[in-house]
Amino acid sequence: MADLTTNFAGITSPNPFWLASAPPTNMGSMVERAFDAGWGGAVWKTLGEPIVNVSSRLAAIDDGNSRMIGLNNIELITDRSLEVNLKEIAECKKKYPDHTVIISLMVESKREAWHEIVKKSQDTGADGFELNFGCPHGMSERGMGAAMGQVPEYTCMVTEWVKEVSELPVIVKLTPNVTDIVPPARAAVKGGADALSLINTINSIIGVDIDTMIPYPNVNGMAAHGGYCGPAVKPIALNMVSELGRDGEVNVPISGIGGISDWRDAVEFLLLGSNNVQVCTAVMHYGYRIVEDMIDGLNNYLDDKGFKSVHDIIGKSVERVTDWGNLDLNYEVVARVNNENCVKCNLCYVACEDGAHQCFSFDKDGYPVVDEPECVGCNLCALVCPAPGAIAMERIDDGGEKRTWKEMTSEDA
Amino acid sequence: MSKYKSRLTTEEIEANFAEIDPKLSEAEALFEANKCLYCYDAPCTNACPTHIDVPSFIKKIASDNLRGSARVIFDANPIGGSCAHVCPVEVLCEGACVEKTLVEKPIQIARLQRYATDHAIDNSIDLFEIPESNGKTVGIVGSGPAGLSCAAYLSRLGYKVTVYEKREKAGGLDTYGMAEYKMTQQDSLDEVEMIERMGVEFRLNTVVNSGKQEGRSEGAQDGVSAAEQDRETAGKRDGETNLKPETRNLKPNEIDFTDLIDSHEAVFLSVGLGKTNDLGVPGEDLEGVLESLEFIEAVKSRNWNEVPLGDAVAVVGAGNTAVDVVTQAKRLGSPKVMMVYRRTRRDMSAFDYEYELAKSDAVEFVWQASPIEIVGNGKVEALRCKKNDGSEEIFDIPCDMVIKAIGQKKRTAFYDGAGIETDEKGRVVIDESMKTSLDKVFAGGDCVNGGAEAVDASQAGKKAASGIHRALFGEDIEFAGL
């Protein structure tokens, strides 16, 4: 059994799995049930001036038999009073002293307002704050949430305000709705952030009801853009996490968020530089119980790989991410078909024919054959292949000297 | 026959004859459709005699384009609804799906197909635009699968098509010969109606007579008959094109085949097969000796108490029709049903899953037994057999009903009367355009292949439509899955 205990910016948790600030952390009874299920921490549904929500609020995209690969919401921050939330946080923390409770905050862009809510909140026993600079819908129209996170100067400024009074570690939650994640991250660090969390949800319209022609989710015939999350956003989140992992100036812990549904997703975030992870959509889909396999799977993975602690894998893949210009142009792989595992669906053939480099044909028994000199090693055939072990991408270069685009262009110069 | 009383209540029988593969719910259909890999140059399509683009129609179910899905199916197979019910998919599309695959169970192609075809049929959706008349007419003899298919394709090319059918309902074996738990008569008639809406005219209760007497009447199930009386005017006529029966000494519902040829630019023969073969043993005239198709047809009426049924039924034969007979006899409530076959289990021609079905219906099997006599005093009392295991032992199988299910006769008399060449097995000889030895006359389906699946007949009808069009307009038409 590996040690799953994490220390995140001085906050100790039994495991790296936190619930993200969202409906699953709406109130004390929910967070307590989550802790009972095994969650290591919870970021409370964002506190602030209570709002009024609309109905309906959620919409999703499915893919084939997979429901909800992407979820979008137009729900706002908590609709419960600050006093009730703080009381429940204190009770919860008292009952679960070893579990992490983080208070997510969002108030109007006034120094006094931030000072006030931080002061009111920090004697609840909570372990830290998360500043919600990411909510992309509704709150941003009121100058809060993503409206903060999209302007590095504001991010820095508000972080400073909070840090002026906070006695607890401060995590700044970033919005992905920017062209470059690095400047707002650096701004938060400059403002004194003890840690960062990302990504918040992505601006989105999830779809349109093609019968009524009203986009989802329908609020009395109208719709507004919402925040997109779920398995489909994971690649975007991984990229942003890795960019911060690679950035020399962002030297604070990162809480990875975005489409994490099982332990493997979590491991990927950890490898790319997250110090822990936050989960929401998968819990909204399947319930708190999914954490059991997250813990179990991560444990088995660490044991199998010989790691004593979850800390040992954090950032392991960061150095494996580089700029395109540093990639080795001499490295060559080609597709090879293993007839024993091939089911003759011919998807490799049509994908290569119409979507790649036309290097497939068929042998006399109907098995796909790769014309290796024509194969560029793009992986497409292996990606579309439904049969495990039927197509392998195998290295064919001599493993000799590396050659990169950057080197080539600097030689030319 | 009403003296044959079933031992089951109507409710019990109805339950026994409930559809063996009920229609998928929307949720089931979507789940199943989304499982399809969407193979390219797919094995299922290649395995389908009509080459329905299976991945395409399944993808369209998944994308909620049911009309488009149904069109893909009916485009390649005008009786795609019936085939979804009765096709031996285990050895066709679904068999190919799992031939080499990731999973043990194939995609439920047949049930998905039915999900789409039901959508078109239930909503009376006309999937194909019927063009203006091209000025030519085609007569089709027999309204079974081959005839329906040919009629549909020809209509889509602008032909005025008339289908001549002896029976009071169209559809041939689709209507009268399919096991009731697979497909009801109404299922078949609904599909016929769809083809009728394409402008096809059905002349029911109409016998086409080739005019020459043969030693033995062949029956006339699909609208053909050899004349009962000697009419030596068979063959070429003197240009008479009048179809009025009285000019030819025909019965009011009879049409002379030569007149039919003269009154159309082309004729398609899809007359199927004749009566069930005789056993050729003493006692076949005893009360309680039935033919398989006669029995199945009686079931199709769903007048359960009118269906002849013994307390101990010996069914002779081991083909798919024999299975249809034994399972339905069981489902009607006969306590003892036996399948009697001259050879072994390994030799039986019924598909494996049909055998399994019979087995699960508690049918008993008597292998290596050749009937030598049906014993009885006026009524069947036993089937006397000789054991074919080398012992030559003679033994009696006590029973009060014998049903013959050992294949059907060819309509030799009709072909002889019409002057249509047949092969040594009595099958109509055709060229690659599906044309017979007679000018203007094409043929396809069981009468050509000697007896196969409805889906094979459908493909034959398609080929014939193409052949007819090439003959009349010199044009090659690329029907889907030709």
Boltz contact constraints between the chains, C-beta under 6 A:
constraints:
  - contact:
      token1: [A, 64]
      token2: [B, 34]
      max_distance: 6.0
  - contact:
      token1: [A, 65]
      token2: [B, 31]
      max_distance: 6.0
  - contact:
      token1: [A, 65]
      token2: [B, 34]
      max_distance: 6.0
  - contact:
      token1: [A, 343]
      token2: [B, 100]
      max_distance: 6.0
  - contact:
      token1: [A, 343]
      token2: [B, 101]
      max_distance: 6.0
  - contact:
      token1: [A, 344]
      token2: [B, 100]
      max_distance: 6.0
  - contact:
      token1: [A, 345]
      token2: [B, 37]
      max_distance: 6.0
  - contact:
      token1: [A, 345]
      token2: [B, 39]
      max_distance: 6.0
  - contact:
      token1: [A, 346]
      token2: [B, 39]
      max_distance: 6.0
  - contact:
      token1: [A, 346]
      token2: [B, 40]
      max_distance: 6.0
  - contact:
      token1: [A, 346]
      token2: [B, 41]
      max_distance: 6.0
  - contact:
      token1: [A, 347]
      token2: [B, 40]
      max_distance: 6.0
  - contact:
      token1: [A, 350]
      token2: [B, 40]
      max_distance: 6.0
  - contact:
      token1: [A, 386]
      token2: [B, 37]
      max_distance: 6.0
  - contact:
      token1: [A, 387]
      token2: [B, 102]
      max_distance: 6.0
